[in-house]
């Protein structure tokens, strides 16, 4: 899958390479969720993002970031039904060319956490450049951790809200970027602790589970 990469721009710096071998509780993560105009990775654009830091095994609520983004293409009716962000809500929002600086700072030297990370990886590559493969190397797919721990196959319908309910994590506003990022962060703490008890508690153990269309 080809992803367009407009121009040169500053990308969020990667975490130190040696951090991959750290136990997850010592690493720095940023839980990320995008809401978009649709899921065509070539055409569609971001309409909002939420980022929630996770450090020292804790969710850092006070440093969370939420930003609406004005897209250059209209949102599909189906996407607006899901995230309920309407064109009038975005009238005063900045375009991604301005909003991405806040996103870059929020992801600086962090591993990215995402639910169904293929989406975030594709839009990160669109926003900052770089290959999807390079973004996958710093992204942890929380959905894949759940599938692995629960012994489910890739075809299983596994939504964030349903999975959160099984682990008694509250969901207040599904498909709202900040709330989804917060839920994914909390779910990660529960699942990472279980993985660690199974002897798979290093960052590289989580990264190994991440999949994209390009990396398999």
Backbone as numpy.savetxt, mean C-alpha at the origin, in Angstrom:
# Nx Ny Nz CAx CAy CAz Cx Cy Cz
3.73 -6.16 -18.62 2.89 -4.97 -18.62 3.77 -3.73 -18.62
3.58 -2.87 -19.59 4.36 -1.64 -19.68 3.72 -0.58 -18.82
4.54 0.14 -18.09 4.04 1.25 -17.27 4.74 2.52 -17.71
3.96 3.56 -18.05 4.57 4.82 -18.48 5.26 5.49 -17.31
6.37 6.17 -17.59 7.15 6.81 -16.54 7.49 8.23 -16.96
6.61 9.18 -16.68 6.82 10.54 -17.15 7.92 11.26 -16.38
8.98 11.61 -17.10 9.99 12.51 -16.56 10.77 12.02 -15.36
11.80 12.76 -15.00 12.59 12.46 -13.81 11.96 13.13 -12.60
11.98 12.43 -11.47 11.47 13.01 -10.24 12.10 12.30 -9.06
12.10 12.96 -7.94 12.69 12.36 -6.74 11.82 11.21 -6.27
12.47 10.07 -6.03 11.76 8.91 -5.49 12.04 8.80 -4.00
11.15 8.17 -3.26 11.45 7.92 -1.85 12.68 7.02 -1.74
13.63 7.39 -0.91 14.82 6.57 -0.73 14.44 5.20 -0.17
15.18 4.19 -0.58 14.91 2.84 -0.10 15.41 2.67 1.33
14.86 1.69 2.05 15.44 1.36 3.36 16.85 0.83 3.17
17.70 0.90 4.19 19.04 0.30 4.09 18.93 -1.17 3.72
19.80 -1.62 2.83 19.68 -2.99 2.32 19.73 -4.02 3.45
20.57 -3.81 4.41 20.71 -4.78 5.50 19.47 -4.92 6.36
18.56 -3.95 6.26 17.35 -4.01 7.08 16.46 -5.17 6.69
16.65 -5.72 5.49 15.86 -6.88 5.07 16.05 -8.06 6.02
17.21 -8.14 6.63 17.51 -9.29 7.49 17.11 -9.06 8.95
16.59 -7.87 9.22 16.17 -7.56 10.58 14.86 -8.28 10.93
14.67 -8.54 12.22 13.36 -8.96 12.69 12.39 -7.81 12.42
11.18 -8.14 12.01 10.25 -7.11 11.52 10.02 -5.98 12.52
10.04 -6.26 13.81 9.78 -5.23 14.81 10.83 -4.14 14.87
11.98 -4.38 14.27 13.04 -3.37 14.25 13.03 -2.54 12.97
12.21 -2.91 12.02 12.18 -2.23 10.72 11.14 -1.12 10.71
11.24 -0.25 9.71 10.32 0.88 9.55 9.43 0.62 8.35
8.13 0.70 8.58 7.15 0.45 7.54 6.23 1.66 7.38
5.62 1.77 6.21 4.57 2.75 5.97 3.43 2.02 5.28
2.29 1.93 5.96 1.12 1.28 5.37 0.45 2.25 4.41
0.27 1.82 3.17 -0.17 2.70 2.08 -1.43 2.16 1.43
-2.37 3.06 1.17 -3.53 2.69 0.36 -3.81 3.80 -0.64
-4.06 3.41 -1.88 -4.49 4.33 -2.93 -5.95 4.08 -3.26
-6.71 5.14 -3.46 -7.98 5.07 -4.16 -7.76 5.71 -5.52
-8.34 5.12 -6.55 -8.01 5.52 -7.92 -9.26 5.69 -8.78
-9.04 6.21 -9.99 -10.16 6.38 -10.93 -10.58 5.04 -11.53
-9.79 4.02 -11.34 -10.06 2.68 -11.87 -8.81 1.84 -11.74
-8.83 0.65 -12.32 -7.70 -0.27 -12.17 -7.00 -0.57 -13.49
-7.12 0.35 -14.45 -6.29 0.28 -15.66 -4.98 0.98 -15.32
-3.91 0.21 -15.13 -2.65 0.78 -14.65 -2.00 1.71 -15.65
-2.39 1.63 -16.92 -1.84 2.52 -17.94 -2.57 3.86 -17.97
-3.87 3.84 -17.70 -4.70 5.03 -17.91 -5.14 5.69 -16.61
-5.53 4.91 -15.64 -6.18 5.46 -14.46 -5.20 6.17 -13.53
-5.73 6.98 -12.62 -4.90 7.82 -11.76 -5.38 7.77 -10.32
-4.53 8.24 -9.44 -4.81 8.28 -8.01 -5.77 9.42 -7.69
-6.76 9.16 -6.83 -7.64 10.23 -6.35 -7.45 10.48 -4.85
-6.83 9.57 -4.14 -6.49 9.82 -2.74 -5.46 8.80 -2.28
-4.71 9.17 -1.25 -3.82 8.20 -0.62 -3.81 8.40 0.88
-3.59 7.30 1.58 -3.43 7.31 3.02 -2.17 6.57 3.38
-1.39 7.09 4.30 -0.13 6.47 4.74 -0.10 6.48 6.27
0.18 5.32 6.85 0.25 5.19 8.30 1.59 4.54 8.67
2.46 5.23 9.41 3.75 4.64 9.79 3.58 3.50 10.81
4.47 2.51 10.70 4.56 1.42 11.68 6.03 1.31 12.08
6.31 1.59 13.35 7.69 1.53 13.85 7.71 0.83 15.21
8.78 0.08 15.44 8.95 -0.60 16.73 7.73 -1.45 17.07
7.13 -2.04 16.04 5.97 -2.89 16.27 4.72 -2.15 16.69
4.64 -0.84 16.39 3.48 -0.04 16.78 3.00 0.83 15.61
1.71 1.06 15.57 1.12 1.98 14.60 1.27 3.40 15.15
1.86 4.30 14.35 2.10 5.68 14.78 0.98 6.56 14.21
-0.13 6.60 14.91 -1.32 7.28 14.41 -1.07 8.77 14.19
-0.30 9.39 15.07 -0.09 10.84 14.99 0.68 11.30 13.77
1.33 10.39 13.05 2.08 10.77 11.85 1.39 10.30 10.56
0.14 9.89 10.67 -0.59 9.43 9.49 -0.82 10.59 8.51
-0.89 10.27 7.24 -1.07 11.27 6.17 -2.26 10.86 5.32
-3.13 11.82 5.02 -4.24 11.56 4.09 -4.32 12.73 3.12
-4.43 12.41 1.82 -4.42 13.47 0.81 -5.36 13.12 -0.33
-6.26 14.04 -0.68 -7.03 13.93 -1.92 -6.18 14.43 -3.07
-6.39 13.87 -4.26 -5.60 14.21 -5.44 -6.54 14.42 -6.62
-6.37 15.51 -7.35 -7.20 15.78 -8.51 -6.62 15.05 -9.73
-7.34 14.09 -10.29 -6.80 13.33 -11.43 -7.02 14.06 -12.75
-6.24 13.66 -13.74 -6.39 14.26 -15.08 -7.39 13.48 -15.92
-7.85 12.33 -15.45 -8.85 11.53 -16.16 -10.05 11.34 -15.23
-11.26 11.24 -15.78 -12.44 11.07 -14.92 -12.47 9.68 -14.29
-13.01 9.62 -13.10 -13.17 8.33 -12.43 -14.31 7.55 -13.08
-14.16 6.23 -13.12 -15.24 5.40 -13.63 -16.39 5.39 -12.63
-17.59 5.10 -13.13 -18.75 5.04 -12.23 -18.56 3.94 -11.19
-17.96 2.83 -11.60 -17.78 1.72 -10.65 -16.80 2.10 -9.54
-15.74 2.84 -9.87 -14.78 3.23 -8.84 -15.39 4.23 -7.87
-16.21 5.16 -8.38 -16.86 6.12 -7.49 -17.86 5.44 -6.57
-18.49 4.39 -7.05 -19.40 3.62 -6.21 -18.65 2.99 -5.05
-17.40 2.57 -5.30 -16.61 1.90 -4.27 -16.08 2.91 -3.26
-15.35 3.95 -3.74 -14.70 4.85 -2.76 -15.51 6.11 -2.43
-16.58 6.35 -3.20 -17.51 7.46 -2.92 -16.84 8.83 -2.95
-15.73 8.95 -3.70 -15.10 10.26 -3.91 -15.63 10.81 -5.24
-16.34 11.93 -5.18 -16.98 12.49 -6.36 -16.13 13.63 -6.93
-16.34 13.99 -8.20 -15.56 15.08 -8.80 -15.59 16.37 -7.98
-16.73 16.70 -7.37 -16.80 17.94 -6.58 -15.90 17.87 -5.34
-15.65 16.66 -4.84 -14.77 16.51 -3.68 -13.32 16.82 -4.02
-12.98 16.72 -5.30 -11.59 16.87 -5.74 -11.30 18.23 -6.36
-12.31 19.10 -6.40 -12.16 20.38 -7.11 -10.99 21.19 -6.58
-10.76 21.21 -5.27 -9.67 22.00 -4.71 -8.42 21.20 -4.40
-8.38 19.94 -4.79 -7.24 19.08 -4.47 -6.09 19.32 -5.45
-4.84 19.11 -5.02 -3.70 19.28 -5.93 -3.58 18.10 -6.89
-2.97 18.30 -8.05 -2.66 17.17 -8.92 -1.54 16.34 -8.31
-1.34 15.15 -8.83 -0.31 14.27 -8.27 1.08 14.88 -8.40
1.30 15.71 -9.41 2.61 16.35 -9.58 3.00 17.19 -8.37
1.98 17.70 -7.63 2.24 18.44 -6.39 2.07 17.57 -5.16
1.10 16.68 -5.18 0.81 15.87 -4.00 1.87 14.80 -3.75
2.61 14.42 -4.79 3.54 13.31 -4.60 4.72 13.65 -3.67
4.99 14.93 -3.43 6.08 15.26 -2.51 5.73 14.82 -1.09
4.47 15.02 -0.68 4.03 14.54 0.64 4.11 13.03 0.70
3.77 12.36 -0.38 3.86 10.90 -0.44 5.31 10.45 -0.38
6.18 11.15 -1.10 7.60 10.79 -1.08 8.17 10.88 0.34
7.83 11.95 1.04 8.33 12.10 2.41 7.80 10.99 3.32
6.53 10.64 3.14 5.92 9.61 3.99 6.52 8.22 3.76
7.06 7.99 2.57 7.63 6.67 2.24 9.15 6.64 2.33
9.77 7.75 2.71 11.22 7.85 2.74 11.85 6.77 3.64
12.68 5.93 3.05 13.41 4.88 3.76 12.50 3.93 4.53
11.25 3.78 4.04 10.31 2.85 4.67 10.06 1.66 3.76
9.80 0.51 4.36 9.17 -0.58 3.62 7.69 -0.25 3.50
7.12 -0.57 2.36 5.71 -0.27 2.12 4.86 -1.48 2.50
3.79 -1.24 3.24 2.78 -2.25 3.52 1.56 -1.93 2.67
0.95 -2.94 2.07 -0.25 -2.70 1.28 -1.10 -3.97 1.26
-2.39 -3.79 1.12 -3.31 -4.90 0.94 -3.52 -5.07 -0.56
-3.24 -6.28 -1.08 -3.22 -6.53 -2.53 -2.27 -5.53 -3.19
-0.99 -5.73 -2.91 0.04 -4.73 -3.20 0.28 -4.48 -4.68
-0.21 -5.36 -5.55 -0.02 -5.14 -6.99 -0.52 -3.75 -7.40
-1.64 -3.32 -6.81 -2.21 -2.02 -7.15 -1.26 -0.89 -6.74
-0.85 -0.90 -5.47 0.04 0.16 -4.99 1.37 0.15 -5.74
1.92 -1.02 -6.03 3.18 -1.11 -6.76 3.05 -0.48 -8.14
1.97 -0.78 -8.84 1.79 -0.24 -10.19 1.67 1.28 -10.16
0.91 1.84 -9.21 0.73 3.29 -9.16 1.94 3.99 -8.58
2.71 3.33 -7.73 3.98 3.92 -7.29 4.94 4.05 -8.47
4.99 3.03 -9.32 5.85 3.10 -10.50 5.40 4.22 -11.44
4.08 4.39 -11.58 3.57 5.49 -12.39 3.94 6.84 -11.79
3.87 6.96 -10.48 4.03 8.24 -9.81 5.48 8.68 -9.70
6.37 7.72 -9.40 7.76 8.07 -9.12 8.75 7.50 -10.14
8.30 6.64 -11.05 9.23 5.95 -11.92 9.82 4.73 -11.23
10.73 4.07 -11.93 11.26 2.81 -11.41 10.38 1.66 -11.88
10.95 0.48 -11.90 10.20 -0.69 -12.36 9.30 -1.22 -11.24
8.28 -1.94 -11.64 7.44 -2.61 -10.65 8.27 -3.60 -9.84
9.21 -4.25 -10.49 10.06 -5.20 -9.77 10.83 -4.51 -8.64
11.35 -3.31 -8.91 12.11 -2.61 -7.87 11.21 -2.19 -6.72
9.97 -1.79 -7.01 9.03 -1.44 -5.94 8.62 -2.68 -5.15
8.48 -3.81 -5.83 8.10 -5.04 -5.12 9.16 -5.44 -4.11
10.42 -5.09 -4.37 11.50 -5.46 -3.46 11.43 -4.74 -2.12
10.62 -3.69 -2.05 10.49 -2.96 -0.77 9.05 -2.95 -0.27
8.20 -3.80 -0.84 6.78 -3.80 -0.51 6.35 -5.13 0.09
5.62 -5.07 1.18 5.07 -6.24 1.86 3.57 -6.29 1.58
3.11 -7.40 1.00 1.69 -7.56 0.69 1.02 -8.24 1.89
0.23 -7.48 2.62 -0.41 -8.01 3.82 -1.39 -9.13 3.47
-2.03 -9.02 2.33 -2.94 -10.07 1.88 -2.21 -11.39 1.70
-1.01 -11.33 1.13 -0.25 -12.56 0.91 0.18 -13.20 2.23
0.45 -12.38 3.24 0.78 -12.95 4.55 -0.43 -13.72 5.09
-1.62 -13.12 4.96 -2.84 -13.79 5.44 -3.07 -15.09 4.68
-2.92 -15.07 3.36 -3.10 -16.30 2.57 -2.12 -17.38 3.01
-0.87 -16.99 3.24 0.15 -17.95 3.64 -0.17 -18.57 4.99
-0.52 -17.73 5.96 -0.78 -18.22 7.31 -2.04 -19.09 7.37
-3.02 -18.76 6.55 -4.29 -19.48 6.59 -4.34 -20.63 5.61
-3.27 -20.83 4.85 -3.19 -21.95 3.92 -4.18 -21.85 2.78
-4.49 -20.65 2.35 -5.45 -20.45 1.25 -4.71 -20.23 -0.06
-5.36 -20.58 -1.18 -4.71 -20.40 -2.48 -4.97 -19.01 -3.02
-4.29 -18.68 -4.13 -4.34 -17.33 -4.68 -5.72 -16.93 -5.16
-6.54 -17.90 -5.53 -7.86 -17.59 -6.06 -8.90 -17.28 -5.00
-8.52 -17.40 -3.74 -9.47 -17.15 -2.65 -9.89 -15.68 -2.62
-11.20 -15.45 -2.52 -11.67 -14.07 -2.35 -11.37 -13.66 -0.91
-10.51 -12.69 -0.78 -9.95 -12.37 0.54 -9.95 -10.86 0.65
-11.03 -10.26 1.15 -11.09 -8.81 1.23 -10.46 -8.32 2.53
-10.06 -7.06 2.53 -9.47 -6.47 3.72 -10.48 -6.45 4.87
-11.70 -6.04 4.60 -12.70 -5.93 5.67 -13.02 -7.29 6.27
-13.20 -8.31 5.42 -13.53 -9.64 5.92 -12.38 -10.22 6.73
-11.15 -10.00 6.26 -9.99 -10.52 6.99 -9.83 -9.79 8.32
-10.01 -8.47 8.31 -9.93 -7.71 9.55 -10.96 -8.20 10.56
-12.16 -8.51 10.10 -13.21 -8.99 11.00 -12.81 -10.31 11.66
-12.15 -11.19 10.90 -11.73 -12.47 11.47 -10.71 -12.28 12.59
-9.92 -11.20 12.49 -8.91 -10.95 13.51 -9.35 -9.86 14.50
-10.65 -9.52 14.45 -11.25 -8.57 15.40 -10.60 -7.18 15.34
-10.30 -6.77 14.13 -9.77 -5.42 13.90 -10.91 -4.56 13.36
-11.23 -3.45 14.00 -12.37 -2.63 13.58 -12.13 -1.95 12.23
-13.18 -1.87 11.44 -13.17 -1.16 10.16 -14.28 -0.13 10.22
-13.92 1.14 10.13 -14.96 2.18 10.25 -15.40 2.70 8.89
-14.46 2.86 7.94 -14.80 3.45 6.63 -14.10 2.67 5.52
-14.63 1.50 5.15 -13.97 0.72 4.10 -13.87 1.50 2.79
-12.75 1.32 2.10 -12.44 1.98 0.83 -12.21 3.48 0.99
-11.93 3.91 2.20 -11.41 5.26 2.44 -9.92 5.08 2.69
-9.08 5.80 1.96 -7.65 5.48 1.90 -6.99 5.43 3.27
-7.25 6.42 4.11 -6.59 6.44 5.41 -7.07 5.30 6.30
-8.37 5.02 6.29 -8.87 3.93 7.11 -8.35 2.59 6.62
-8.31 2.38 5.31 -7.78 1.11 4.78 -6.30 0.95 5.13
-5.55 2.05 5.06 -4.13 1.97 5.44 -3.99 1.65 6.92
-4.85 2.22 7.75 -4.82 1.96 9.19 -5.17 0.51 9.49
-6.21 0.00 8.84 -6.61 -1.40 9.06 -5.51 -2.34 8.60
-4.92 -2.07 7.44 -3.83 -2.92 6.95 -2.65 -2.91 7.91
-2.35 -1.75 8.49 -1.25 -1.65 9.45 -1.53 -2.49 10.69
-2.75 -2.38 11.23 -3.10 -3.15 12.41 -3.11 -4.65 12.12
-3.62 -5.00 10.96 -3.65 -6.41 10.57 -2.23 -6.95 10.41
-1.35 -6.14 9.85 0.04 -6.55 9.71 0.66 -6.89 11.06
0.41 -6.09 12.08 0.98 -6.37 13.40 0.55 -7.74 13.91
-0.72 -8.08 13.72 -1.23 -9.38 14.17 -0.59 -10.51 13.36
-0.59 -10.37 12.04 -0.08 -11.43 11.18 1.43 -11.58 11.30
2.15 -10.46 11.42 3.61 -10.52 11.56 4.00 -11.24 12.84
3.26 -11.01 13.91 3.55 -11.70 15.18 3.36 -13.21 15.02
2.33 -13.59 14.29 2.12 -15.03 14.04 3.24 -15.61 13.19
3.62 -14.88 12.15 4.74 -15.35 11.31 6.00 -15.51 12.13
6.26 -14.55 13.02 7.47 -14.62 13.84 7.45 -15.86 14.74
6.30 -16.19 15.28 6.19 -17.39 16.11 6.45 -18.66 15.33
6.24 -18.60 14.02 6.52 -19.74 13.15 7.95 -19.75 12.64
8.76 -18.80 13.09 10.14 -18.74 12.65 10.34 -18.00 11.35
9.35 -17.19 10.93 9.44 -16.41 9.69 9.22 -14.94 10.01
10.05 -14.41 10.88 9.82 -13.06 11.38 10.72 -11.98 10.83
11.54 -12.29 9.84 12.43 -11.27 9.27 11.73 -10.56 8.10
12.15 -9.35 7.85 11.54 -8.57 6.77 11.60 -9.34 5.46
12.71 -9.99 5.18 12.86 -10.71 3.91 11.85 -11.85 3.78
11.39 -12.40 4.91 10.36 -13.44 4.86 9.05 -12.88 4.33
8.73 -11.65 4.71 7.49 -11.03 4.24 7.63 -10.58 2.78
8.78 -10.01 2.44 8.98 -9.54 1.07 8.91 -10.69 0.07
9.34 -11.86 0.49 9.34 -13.02 -0.41 7.94 -13.43 -0.83
6.92 -13.01 -0.10 5.55 -13.37 -0.43 4.90 -12.43 -1.42
5.49 -11.25 -1.65 4.86 -10.24 -2.50 4.87 -10.68 -3.96
3.74 -10.48 -4.61 3.58 -10.85 -6.02 3.12 -9.63 -6.82
3.51 -9.58 -8.08 2.95 -8.60 -9.02 2.72 -9.33 -10.33
2.06 -8.68 -11.26 1.88 -9.30 -12.58 3.23 -9.55 -13.23
4.17 -8.63 -13.00 5.46 -8.74 -13.66 6.37 -9.78 -12.96
6.29 -9.86 -11.61 7.19 -10.75 -10.90 6.57 -12.10 -10.60
5.33 -12.31 -10.96 4.71 -13.61 -10.78 3.75 -13.68 -9.64
